[in-house]
Amino acid sequence: MEKRTRPPDSWRAKVGIQGSRRTISQIYKCTYPGNPTMKISISRMIRSLPLKAGRSGPVLLLCGCLLFAGPTPGLAWTSPELEKAARTVITSLQNKNALAGKKLAVASFKNRSTDKTCSLSKLLSASVLKILHEYQVFASFDVLTREDLDAVEQEILLKSGGSQGSRDEGFETISLLGSADLLVTGSYSPGDRNRFELILKALSIEKTGVRQLAFETLSIPASGLPSSDAQCLHPEKTEIPIQNVQAEFAFLDNNNRRMDSGARVTLGDQYTVQMKVDQQSWVYIFDIDGKSIFWPIFPLNGVALSNPLQPGRKYALPGDDKRYQFDPTTGKESFFIVISLKPLGNLETLMDAASRQQLAVSRSALFGINEHGDSSQEVLAVKKEFSGLRGGGILIDNYDGPAASADVLFEKLRSDNGVIIRTLELEHY
């Protein structure tokens, strides 16, 4: 029977990892410099802990450190140990999408370190920047400078290490890595400053209710997966074709007036999105509400209108006889409108999983309401209006109000790189 190694309190404090005793001990045996039990199977350890379990965070953090951080102050692995552990992790994750597993490793930790010289927030920033460099994300940009990269690093440091105590950094990092995913696989392209701005936007979100969702959806298309350990560590740069894409859109309120960034909305306000494209395009719209929750807006399961949209036609999303409606959550509503000349598999996976998860969570909440006999007007209203979406995406069927105006002034969008991303921020009071 293998003797259990208990890490000293000084080690726990140094690396700032929190978790079950069993998990901490396993990590300690794998990482403590010079420990002869380094040979423990990391792959077996990963398989023994479900990825969705909260306690898996430290294990995945270990994987991220091993794969990306290298010998870091406070976590001083030797080169042979680092290389061996990294290859073991790569092998164990190969059948589960190795690249996604490595990204997930970096994305899943909680920062509790207060030691400024070896804080995990610094480890995160170094890891993320190394990911971006390693997969040549920023190498393809001809408009980004060293100052831009420094700005990203500072944002990460501020968001992950700016305050003492526990904090879930999953969504910020996942948003960043999700953008990197699309860049790496050719869905985004060089020279478009909007990509960089989207990354910074993602990092500005402070809290999230979709950390669990991240575990389920962090993936890239099969065509973009490395085929060997060497490629996992040193993938080749992907050439990205340049294509022109043009579109026009407008968010219209209850009175068919166009809503621009800064417009104010409140509970019960309804809206539609008018859209025109110049060639066959895939359109994705999602909202991050005042509680920093991700809500898919278009396309939607159960709604006939879907991708791809065709040229020569004006679309009313979600449909001519439907409207979206805002829920009671106040704060800033950040809408992202993504228009692409080809399907974006990552985004589709994320939005589909978000729809299914929100439906399950909301049904569970309503079951609890019924069980306790709560019949307040607010509860009844939620039960009546809920159709699988919340945030700025409550779906109103059989809309019988005024039709959308035919002479609305559309905002024109254009990109030379095959993908358009536009953000629209509304004040929900």
Contacts in CASP RR format, 6 or more apart in sequence:
PFRMAT RR
TARGET T0000
AUTHOR 0000-0000-0000
METHOD contacts of the structure
MODEL  1
MEKRTRPPDSWRAKVGIQGSRRTISQIYKCTYPGNPTMKISISRMIRSLP
LKAGRSGPVLLLCGCLLFAGPTPGLAWTSPELEKAARTVITSLQNKNALA
GKKLAVASFKNRSTDKTCSLSKLLSASVLKILHEYQVFASFDVLTREDLD
AVEQEILLKSGGSQGSRDEGFETISLLGSADLLVTGSYSPGDRNRFELIL
KALSIEKTGVRQLAFETLSIPASGLPSSDAQCLHPEKTEIPIQNVQAEFA
FLDNNNRRMDSGARVTLGDQYTVQMKVDQQSWVYIFDIDGKSIFWPIFPL
NGVALSNPLQPGRKYALPGDDKRYQFDPTTGKESFFIVISLKPLGNLETL
MDAASRQQLAVSRSALFGINEHGDSSQEVLAVKKEFSGLRGGGILIDNYD
GPAASADVLFEKLRSDNGVIIRTLELEHY
4 25 0 8 1.000
5 25 0 8 1.000
5 28 0 8 1.000
5 29 0 8 1.000
5 35 0 8 1.000
5 37 0 8 1.000
6 21 0 8 1.000
6 25 0 8 1.000
6 28 0 8 1.000
7 24 0 8 1.000
7 25 0 8 1.000
7 27 0 8 1.000
7 28 0 8 1.000
7 32 0 8 1.000
11 28 0 8 1.000
11 32 0 8 1.000
12 24 0 8 1.000
13 115 0 8 1.000
14 74 0 8 1.000
14 115 0 8 1.000
14 118 0 8 1.000
15 31 0 8 1.000
15 74 0 8 1.000
15 75 0 8 1.000
15 113 0 8 1.000
15 118 0 8 1.000
15 120 0 8 1.000
16 112 0 8 1.000
16 113 0 8 1.000
16 115 0 8 1.000
16 120 0 8 1.000
17 24 0 8 1.000
17 27 0 8 1.000
17 58 0 8 1.000
17 61 0 8 1.000
17 112 0 8 1.000
17 120 0 8 1.000
18 58 0 8 1.000
18 110 0 8 1.000
18 112 0 8 1.000
18 166 0 8 1.000
19 55 0 8 1.000
19 58 0 8 1.000
20 55 0 8 1.000
23 49 0 8 1.000
23 55 0 8 1.000
23 56 0 8 1.000
23 58 0 8 1.000
23 59 0 8 1.000
24 58 0 8 1.000
26 40 0 8 1.000
26 45 0 8 1.000
26 59 0 8 1.000
27 58 0 8 1.000
27 59 0 8 1.000
27 62 0 8 1.000
28 35 0 8 1.000
29 35 0 8 1.000
29 37 0 8 1.000
29 38 0 8 1.000
29 40 0 8 1.000
30 37 0 8 1.000
30 38 0 8 1.000
30 40 0 8 1.000
30 42 0 8 1.000
30 45 0 8 1.000
30 62 0 8 1.000
30 85 0 8 1.000
31 62 0 8 1.000
31 65 0 8 1.000
31 66 0 8 1.000
31 75 0 8 1.000
31 77 0 8 1.000
33 76 0 8 1.000
33 77 0 8 1.000
33 78 0 8 1.000
33 81 0 8 1.000
34 78 0 8 1.000
34 81 0 8 1.000
38 81 0 8 1.000
38 84 0 8 1.000
38 85 0 8 1.000
41 88 0 8 1.000
42 62 0 8 1.000
42 63 0 8 1.000
42 66 0 8 1.000
42 85 0 8 1.000
42 88 0 8 1.000
42 89 0 8 1.000
42 92 0 8 1.000
43 88 0 8 1.000
43 89 0 8 1.000
43 91 0 8 1.000
43 92 0 8 1.000
43 93 0 8 1.000
45 59 0 8 1.000
46 59 0 8 1.000
46 63 0 8 1.000
46 89 0 8 1.000
46 92 0 8 1.000
46 93 0 8 1.000
47 92 0 8 1.000
49 55 0 8 1.000
49 56 0 8 1.000
49 59 0 8 1.000
50 56 0 8 1.000
51 60 0 8 1.000
51 104 0 8 1.000
51 215 0 8 1.000
52 212 0 8 1.000
52 215 0 8 1.000
52 216 0 8 1.000
56 108 0 8 1.000
57 108 0 8 1.000
57 109 0 8 1.000
57 110 0 8 1.000
58 109 0 8 1.000
60 101 0 8 1.000
60 104 0 8 1.000
60 105 0 8 1.000
60 107 0 8 1.000
60 108 0 8 1.000
60 109 0 8 1.000
61 105 0 8 1.000
61 106 0 8 1.000
61 108 0 8 1.000
61 109 0 8 1.000
61 120 0 8 1.000
62 105 0 8 1.000
63 89 0 8 1.000
63 93 0 8 1.000
63 101 0 8 1.000
63 102 0 8 1.000
63 105 0 8 1.000
64 102 0 8 1.000
64 105 0 8 1.000
64 106 0 8 1.000
64 127 0 8 1.000
65 72 0 8 1.000
65 75 0 8 1.000
65 105 0 8 1.000
65 123 0 8 1.000
65 127 0 8 1.000
66 77 0 8 1.000
66 82 0 8 1.000
66 85 0 8 1.000
66 86 0 8 1.000
66 89 0 8 1.000
67 86 0 8 1.000
67 89 0 8 1.000
67 90 0 8 1.000
67 102 0 8 1.000
67 105 0 8 1.000
68 102 0 8 1.000
68 106 0 8 1.000
68 126 0 8 1.000
68 127 0 8 1.000
68 130 0 8 1.000
68 131 0 8 1.000
68 134 0 8 1.000
69 75 0 8 1.000
69 123 0 8 1.000
69 126 0 8 1.000
69 127 0 8 1.000
69 130 0 8 1.000
70 77 0 8 1.000
70 82 0 8 1.000
71 77 0 8 1.000
71 78 0 8 1.000
71 79 0 8 1.000
71 82 0 8 1.000
72 118 0 8 1.000
72 123 0 8 1.000
72 126 0 8 1.000
73 117 0 8 1.000
73 118 0 8 1.000
74 117 0 8 1.000
74 118 0 8 1.000
75 118 0 8 1.000
75 123 0 8 1.000
77 85 0 8 1.000
86 233 0 8 1.000
87 229 0 8 1.000
89 102 0 8 1.000
89 105 0 8 1.000
90 98 0 8 1.000
90 102 0 8 1.000
90 229 0 8 1.000
90 232 0 8 1.000
90 233 0 8 1.000
91 229 0 8 1.000
93 101 0 8 1.000
93 102 0 8 1.000
97 219 0 8 1.000
97 220 0 8 1.000
97 225 0 8 1.000
98 225 0 8 1.000
98 226 0 8 1.000
98 232 0 8 1.000
99 220 0 8 1.000
99 224 0 8 1.000
99 225 0 8 1.000
99 226 0 8 1.000
99 232 0 8 1.000
100 218 0 8 1.000
100 219 0 8 1.000
100 220 0 8 1.000
101 218 0 8 1.000
102 131 0 8 1.000
102 232 0 8 1.000
103 131 0 8 1.000
103 174 0 8 1.000
103 177 0 8 1.000
103 178 0 8 1.000
103 180 0 8 1.000
103 181 0 8 1.000
103 218 0 8 1.000
104 214 0 8 1.000
104 215 0 8 1.000
104 218 0 8 1.000
106 124 0 8 1.000
106 127 0 8 1.000
106 128 0 8 1.000
106 131 0 8 1.000
106 173 0 8 1.000
106 177 0 8 1.000
107 169 0 8 1.000
107 170 0 8 1.000
107 173 0 8 1.000
107 174 0 8 1.000
107 177 0 8 1.000
107 214 0 8 1.000
107 218 0 8 1.000
108 170 0 8 1.000
108 214 0 8 1.000
108 215 0 8 1.000
109 120 0 8 1.000
109 124 0 8 1.000
109 169 0 8 1.000
109 170 0 8 1.000
110 166 0 8 1.000
110 167 0 8 1.000
110 168 0 8 1.000
110 169 0 8 1.000
111 119 0 8 1.000
111 120 0 8 1.000
111 121 0 8 1.000
111 124 0 8 1.000
111 160 0 8 1.000
111 161 0 8 1.000
111 165 0 8 1.000
111 166 0 8 1.000
111 167 0 8 1.000
111 169 0 8 1.000
112 120 0 8 1.000
112 165 0 8 1.000
112 166 0 8 1.000
113 119 0 8 1.000
113 120 0 8 1.000
113 121 0 8 1.000
114 164 0 8 1.000
114 165 0 8 1.000
119 161 0 8 1.000
120 160 0 8 1.000
121 156 0 8 1.000
121 157 0 8 1.000
121 160 0 8 1.000
121 161 0 8 1.000
121 162 0 8 1.000
122 157 0 8 1.000
124 156 0 8 1.000
124 160 0 8 1.000
124 169 0 8 1.000
124 173 0 8 1.000
125 153 0 8 1.000
125 156 0 8 1.000
125 157 0 8 1.000
125 160 0 8 1.000
128 152 0 8 1.000
128 156 0 8 1.000
128 173 0 8 1.000
128 176 0 8 1.000
128 177 0 8 1.000
129 149 0 8 1.000
129 152 0 8 1.000
129 153 0 8 1.000
131 137 0 8 1.000
131 177 0 8 1.000
131 180 0 8 1.000
132 138 0 8 1.000
132 149 0 8 1.000
132 152 0 8 1.000
132 180 0 8 1.000
133 139 0 8 1.000
134 233 0 8 1.000
134 234 0 8 1.000
134 235 0 8 1.000
135 180 0 8 1.000
135 184 0 8 1.000
135 235 0 8 1.000
136 184 0 8 1.000
136 235 0 8 1.000
136 237 0 8 1.000
136 238 0 8 1.000
137 180 0 8 1.000
137 183 0 8 1.000
137 184 0 8 1.000
138 144 0 8 1.000
138 148 0 8 1.000
138 149 0 8 1.000
139 237 0 8 1.000
140 183 0 8 1.000
140 189 0 8 1.000
140 190 0 8 1.000
140 191 0 8 1.000
140 237 0 8 1.000
140 240 0 8 1.000
141 190 0 8 1.000
141 191 0 8 1.000
141 195 0 8 1.000
141 196 0 8 1.000
142 190 0 8 1.000
142 191 0 8 1.000
143 191 0 8 1.000
143 193 0 8 1.000
144 196 0 8 1.000
148 196 0 8 1.000
151 200 0 8 1.000
152 176 0 8 1.000
152 199 0 8 1.000
152 200 0 8 1.000
152 203 0 8 1.000
155 200 0 8 1.000
155 203 0 8 1.000
155 204 0 8 1.000
156 172 0 8 1.000
156 173 0 8 1.000
156 176 0 8 1.000
156 203 0 8 1.000
159 169 0 8 1.000
159 172 0 8 1.000
159 203 0 8 1.000
159 204 0 8 1.000
159 206 0 8 1.000
160 167 0 8 1.000
160 169 0 8 1.000
160 172 0 8 1.000
161 167 0 8 1.000
168 207 0 8 1.000
168 208 0 8 1.000
168 211 0 8 1.000
170 208 0 8 1.000
170 211 0 8 1.000
170 214 0 8 1.000
171 202 0 8 1.000
171 205 0 8 1.000
171 208 0 8 1.000
171 209 0 8 1.000
171 210 0 8 1.000
171 211 0 8 1.000
171 214 0 8 1.000
171 292 0 8 1.000
171 294 0 8 1.000
172 202 0 8 1.000
172 203 0 8 1.000
172 205 0 8 1.000
172 208 0 8 1.000
174 214 0 8 1.000
174 218 0 8 1.000
175 199 0 8 1.000
175 202 0 8 1.000
175 203 0 8 1.000
175 205 0 8 1.000
176 199 0 8 1.000
176 202 0 8 1.000
176 203 0 8 1.000
177 218 0 8 1.000
178 218 0 8 1.000
178 346 0 8 1.000
179 188 0 8 1.000
179 195 0 8 1.000
179 198 0 8 1.000
179 199 0 8 1.000
179 202 0 8 1.000
181 187 0 8 1.000
181 220 0 8 1.000
181 346 0 8 1.000
182 188 0 8 1.000
182 344 0 8 1.000
182 346 0 8 1.000
182 347 0 8 1.000
182 419 0 8 1.000
183 195 0 8 1.000
184 220 0 8 1.000
184 224 0 8 1.000
184 235 0 8 1.000
184 238 0 8 1.000
185 220 0 8 1.000
185 221 0 8 1.000
185 223 0 8 1.000
185 224 0 8 1.000
185 238 0 8 1.000
185 346 0 8 1.000
186 238 0 8 1.000
186 240 0 8 1.000
187 340 0 8 1.000
187 342 0 8 1.000
187 344 0 8 1.000
187 345 0 8 1.000
187 346 0 8 1.000
187 419 0 8 1.000
188 195 0 8 1.000
188 240 0 8 1.000
188 417 0 8 1.000
188 419 0 8 1.000
189 240 0 8 1.000
189 241 0 8 1.000
189 242 0 8 1.000
189 417 0 8 1.000
189 418 0 8 1.000
189 419 0 8 1.000
190 240 0 8 1.000
190 417 0 8 1.000
191 417 0 8 1.000
192 415 0 8 1.000
192 417 0 8 1.000
192 419 0 8 1.000
194 415 0 8 1.000
194 420 0 8 1.000
194 421 0 8 1.000
194 422 0 8 1.000
195 421 0 8 1.000
197 423 0 8 1.000
198 336 0 8 1.000
198 421 0 8 1.000
198 423 0 8 1.000
201 334 0 8 1.000
201 423 0 8 1.000
205 288 0 8 1.000
205 292 0 8 1.000
206 292 0 8 1.000
207 291 0 8 1.000
207 292 0 8 1.000
208 292 0 8 1.000
208 293 0 8 1.000
208 294 0 8 1.000
209 291 0 8 1.000
209 292 0 8 1.000
209 293 0 8 1.000
210 293 0 8 1.000
210 294 0 8 1.000
210 354 0 8 1.000
210 357 0 8 1.000
212 357 0 8 1.000
213 294 0 8 1.000
213 350 0 8 1.000
213 353 0 8 1.000
213 354 0 8 1.000
213 357 0 8 1.000
216 353 0 8 1.000
216 357 0 8 1.000
217 346 0 8 1.000
217 349 0 8 1.000
217 350 0 8 1.000
217 353 0 8 1.000
217 354 0 8 1.000
219 346 0 8 1.000
219 349 0 8 1.000
220 346 0 8 1.000
221 345 0 8 1.000
221 346 0 8 1.000
226 232 0 8 1.000
226 235 0 8 1.000
240 417 0 8 1.000
242 416 0 8 1.000
242 417 0 8 1.000
242 418 0 8 1.000
243 341 0 8 1.000
243 416 0 8 1.000
243 417 0 8 1.000
243 418 0 8 1.000
244 414 0 8 1.000
244 415 0 8 1.000
244 416 0 8 1.000
244 418 0 8 1.000
245 277 0 8 1.000
245 278 0 8 1.000
245 279 0 8 1.000
245 281 0 8 1.000
245 339 0 8 1.000
245 340 0 8 1.000
245 341 0 8 1.000
245 414 0 8 1.000
245 415 0 8 1.000
245 417 0 8 1.000
245 418 0 8 1.000
245 419 0 8 1.000
245 420 0 8 1.000
246 277 0 8 1.000
246 278 0 8 1.000
246 412 0 8 1.000
246 413 0 8 1.000
246 414 0 8 1.000
247 275 0 8 1.000
247 276 0 8 1.000
247 277 0 8 1.000
247 278 0 8 1.000
247 281 0 8 1.000
247 283 0 8 1.000
247 339 0 8 1.000
247 412 0 8 1.000
247 413 0 8 1.000
247 414 0 8 1.000
247 420 0 8 1.000
248 275 0 8 1.000
248 276 0 8 1.000
248 410 0 8 1.000
248 411 0 8 1.000
248 412 0 8 1.000
248 413 0 8 1.000
249 273 0 8 1.000
249 274 0 8 1.000
249 275 0 8 1.000
249 276 0 8 1.000
249 337 0 8 1.000
249 410 0 8 1.000
249 411 0 8 1.000
249 413 0 8 1.000
249 422 0 8 1.000
250 258 0 8 1.000
250 273 0 8 1.000
250 274 0 8 1.000
250 408 0 8 1.000
250 409 0 8 1.000
250 410 0 8 1.000
250 411 0 8 1.000
251 258 0 8 1.000
251 259 0 8 1.000
251 260 0 8 1.000
251 271 0 8 1.000
251 272 0 8 1.000
251 273 0 8 1.000
251 335 0 8 1.000
251 424 0 8 1.000
252 258 0 8 1.000
252 259 0 8 1.000
252 271 0 8 1.000
252 272 0 8 1.000
252 273 0 8 1.000
252 274 0 8 1.000
252 404 0 8 1.000
252 405 0 8 1.000
252 408 0 8 1.000
253 259 0 8 1.000
253 263 0 8 1.000
253 265 0 8 1.000
253 269 0 8 1.000
253 270 0 8 1.000
253 271 0 8 1.000
254 269 0 8 1.000
254 270 0 8 1.000
254 271 0 8 1.000
255 402 0 8 1.000
256 402 0 8 1.000
256 404 0 8 1.000
256 405 0 8 1.000
256 408 0 8 1.000
258 408 0 8 1.000
258 409 0 8 1.000
258 411 0 8 1.000
259 265 0 8 1.000
259 271 0 8 1.000
259 424 0 8 1.000
259 426 0 8 1.000
260 411 0 8 1.000
260 424 0 8 1.000
261 423 0 8 1.000
261 424 0 8 1.000
261 425 0 8 1.000
261 426 0 8 1.000
262 425 0 8 1.000
262 426 0 8 1.000
262 427 0 8 1.000
263 426 0 8 1.000
263 427 0 8 1.000
264 426 0 8 1.000
264 427 0 8 1.000
264 428 0 8 1.000
264 429 0 8 1.000
265 271 0 8 1.000
265 326 0 8 1.000
265 333 0 8 1.000
265 426 0 8 1.000
265 427 0 8 1.000
265 428 0 8 1.000
265 429 0 8 1.000
266 326 0 8 1.000
266 428 0 8 1.000
266 429 0 8 1.000
267 326 0 8 1.000
267 327 0 8 1.000
267 328 0 8 1.000
268 325 0 8 1.000
268 326 0 8 1.000
269 325 0 8 1.000
269 326 0 8 1.000
270 323 0 8 1.000
270 324 0 8 1.000
270 325 0 8 1.000
270 326 0 8 1.000
270 396 0 8 1.000
270 399 0 8 1.000
271 323 0 8 1.000
271 324 0 8 1.000
271 325 0 8 1.000
271 326 0 8 1.000
272 316 0 8 1.000
272 317 0 8 1.000
272 318 0 8 1.000
272 319 0 8 1.000
272 322 0 8 1.000
272 323 0 8 1.000
272 324 0 8 1.000
272 404 0 8 1.000
273 285 0 8 1.000
273 297 0 8 1.000
273 298 0 8 1.000
273 316 0 8 1.000
273 317 0 8 1.000
273 324 0 8 1.000
273 337 0 8 1.000
274 314 0 8 1.000
274 315 0 8 1.000
274 316 0 8 1.000
274 317 0 8 1.000
274 404 0 8 1.000
274 408 0 8 1.000
274 410 0 8 1.000
275 283 0 8 1.000
275 309 0 8 1.000
275 314 0 8 1.000
275 315 0 8 1.000
275 317 0 8 1.000
276 312 0 8 1.000
276 313 0 8 1.000
276 314 0 8 1.000
276 315 0 8 1.000
276 410 0 8 1.000
277 283 0 8 1.000
277 309 0 8 1.000
277 310 0 8 1.000
277 311 0 8 1.000
277 339 0 8 1.000
278 311 0 8 1.000
279 311 0 8 1.000
279 341 0 8 1.000
280 308 0 8 1.000
280 309 0 8 1.000
280 310 0 8 1.000
280 311 0 8 1.000
280 341 0 8 1.000
281 308 0 8 1.000
281 309 0 8 1.000
281 339 0 8 1.000
281 340 0 8 1.000
281 341 0 8 1.000
282 307 0 8 1.000
282 308 0 8 1.000
282 309 0 8 1.000
282 339 0 8 1.000
282 340 0 8 1.000
282 341 0 8 1.000
282 342 0 8 1.000
282 343 0 8 1.000
282 344 0 8 1.000
283 298 0 8 1.000
283 299 0 8 1.000
283 307 0 8 1.000
283 309 0 8 1.000
283 317 0 8 1.000
283 337 0 8 1.000
283 338 0 8 1.000
283 339 0 8 1.000
283 340 0 8 1.000
284 298 0 8 1.000
284 299 0 8 1.000
284 307 0 8 1.000
284 336 0 8 1.000
284 337 0 8 1.000
284 338 0 8 1.000
284 339 0 8 1.000
284 340 0 8 1.000
284 344 0 8 1.000
284 347 0 8 1.000
284 348 0 8 1.000
284 351 0 8 1.000
285 296 0 8 1.000
285 297 0 8 1.000
285 298 0 8 1.000
285 317 0 8 1.000
285 335 0 8 1.000
285 336 0 8 1.000
285 337 0 8 1.000
285 338 0 8 1.000
286 294 0 8 1.000
286 295 0 8 1.000
286 296 0 8 1.000
286 297 0 8 1.000
286 335 0 8 1.000
286 336 0 8 1.000
286 351 0 8 1.000
286 354 0 8 1.000
287 294 0 8 1.000
287 295 0 8 1.000
287 297 0 8 1.000
287 333 0 8 1.000
287 334 0 8 1.000
287 335 0 8 1.000
287 336 0 8 1.000
287 391 0 8 1.000
287 392 0 8 1.000
287 393 0 8 1.000
288 294 0 8 1.000
288 295 0 8 1.000
288 333 0 8 1.000
288 334 0 8 1.000
288 336 0 8 1.000
289 295 0 8 1.000
289 327 0 8 1.000
289 329 0 8 1.000
289 331 0 8 1.000
289 333 0 8 1.000
289 390 0 8 1.000
289 391 0 8 1.000
289 392 0 8 1.000
289 428 0 8 1.000
290 329 0 8 1.000
290 330 0 8 1.000
290 331 0 8 1.000
290 332 0 8 1.000
290 333 0 8 1.000
290 428 0 8 1.000
291 329 0 8 1.000
293 329 0 8 1.000
293 390 0 8 1.000
293 391 0 8 1.000
294 350 0 8 1.000
294 354 0 8 1.000
295 354 0 8 1.000
295 358 0 8 1.000
295 389 0 8 1.000
295 390 0 8 1.000
295 391 0 8 1.000
295 392 0 8 1.000
295 393 0 8 1.000
296 351 0 8 1.000
296 352 0 8 1.000
296 354 0 8 1.000
296 355 0 8 1.000
296 389 0 8 1.000
297 317 0 8 1.000
297 318 0 8 1.000
297 324 0 8 1.000
297 335 0 8 1.000
297 392 0 8 1.000
297 393 0 8 1.000
298 317 0 8 1.000
298 318 0 8 1.000
299 305 0 8 1.000
299 306 0 8 1.000
299 307 0 8 1.000
299 351 0 8 1.000
300 318 0 8 1.000
300 355 0 8 1.000
300 389 0 8 1.000
300 395 0 8 1.000
301 352 0 8 1.000
301 355 0 8 1.000
301 356 0 8 1.000
303 318 0 8 1.000
303 319 0 8 1.000
303 322 0 8 1.000
303 395 0 8 1.000
304 319 0 8 1.000
305 315 0 8 1.000
305 317 0 8 1.000
305 318 0 8 1.000
305 319 0 8 1.000
307 343 0 8 1.000
308 343 0 8 1.000
309 315 0 8 1.000
316 404 0 8 1.000
318 324 0 8 1.000
318 395 0 8 1.000
320 403 0 8 1.000
321 397 0 8 1.000
321 398 0 8 1.000
321 399 0 8 1.000
321 400 0 8 1.000
322 395 0 8 1.000
322 396 0 8 1.000
322 397 0 8 1.000
322 398 0 8 1.000
322 399 0 8 1.000
323 395 0 8 1.000
323 396 0 8 1.000
323 399 0 8 1.000
324 392 0 8 1.000
324 393 0 8 1.000
324 394 0 8 1.000
324 395 0 8 1.000
324 396 0 8 1.000
325 385 0 8 1.000
325 392 0 8 1.000
325 393 0 8 1.000
325 394 0 8 1.000
325 395 0 8 1.000
325 396 0 8 1.000
326 333 0 8 1.000
326 391 0 8 1.000
326 392 0 8 1.000
326 393 0 8 1.000
326 394 0 8 1.000
326 428 0 8 1.000
327 390 0 8 1.000
327 391 0 8 1.000
327 392 0 8 1.000
327 393 0 8 1.000
327 394 0 8 1.000
328 378 0 8 1.000
329 390 0 8 1.000
329 391 0 8 1.000
329 428 0 8 1.000
330 428 0 8 1.000
330 429 0 8 1.000
331 427 0 8 1.000
331 428 0 8 1.000
331 429 0 8 1.000
332 425 0 8 1.000
332 426 0 8 1.000
332 427 0 8 1.000
332 428 0 8 1.000
333 391 0 8 1.000
333 392 0 8 1.000
333 425 0 8 1.000
333 426 0 8 1.000
333 427 0 8 1.000
333 428 0 8 1.000
334 423 0 8 1.000
334 424 0 8 1.000
334 425 0 8 1.000
335 423 0 8 1.000
335 424 0 8 1.000
335 425 0 8 1.000
335 426 0 8 1.000
336 421 0 8 1.000
336 422 0 8 1.000
336 423 0 8 1.000
337 420 0 8 1.000
337 421 0 8 1.000
337 422 0 8 1.000
337 423 0 8 1.000
337 424 0 8 1.000
338 344 0 8 1.000
338 347 0 8 1.000
338 419 0 8 1.000
338 420 0 8 1.000
338 421 0 8 1.000
339 413 0 8 1.000
339 419 0 8 1.000
339 420 0 8 1.000
339 421 0 8 1.000
339 422 0 8 1.000
340 418 0 8 1.000
340 419 0 8 1.000
340 420 0 8 1.000
341 418 0 8 1.000
341 419 0 8 1.000
344 419 0 8 1.000
355 388 0 8 1.000
355 389 0 8 1.000
358 388 0 8 1.000
358 389 0 8 1.000
358 390 0 8 1.000
359 388 0 8 1.000
362 386 0 8 1.000
362 388 0 8 1.000
362 390 0 8 1.000
366 382 0 8 1.000
366 383 0 8 1.000
366 386 0 8 1.000
369 379 0 8 1.000
369 383 0 8 1.000
385 394 0 8 1.000
385 396 0 8 1.000
386 394 0 8 1.000
387 394 0 8 1.000
387 395 0 8 1.000
387 397 0 8 1.000
388 395 0 8 1.000
389 395 0 8 1.000
411 422 0 8 1.000
413 420 0 8 1.000
413 422 0 8 1.000
414 420 0 8 1.000
END
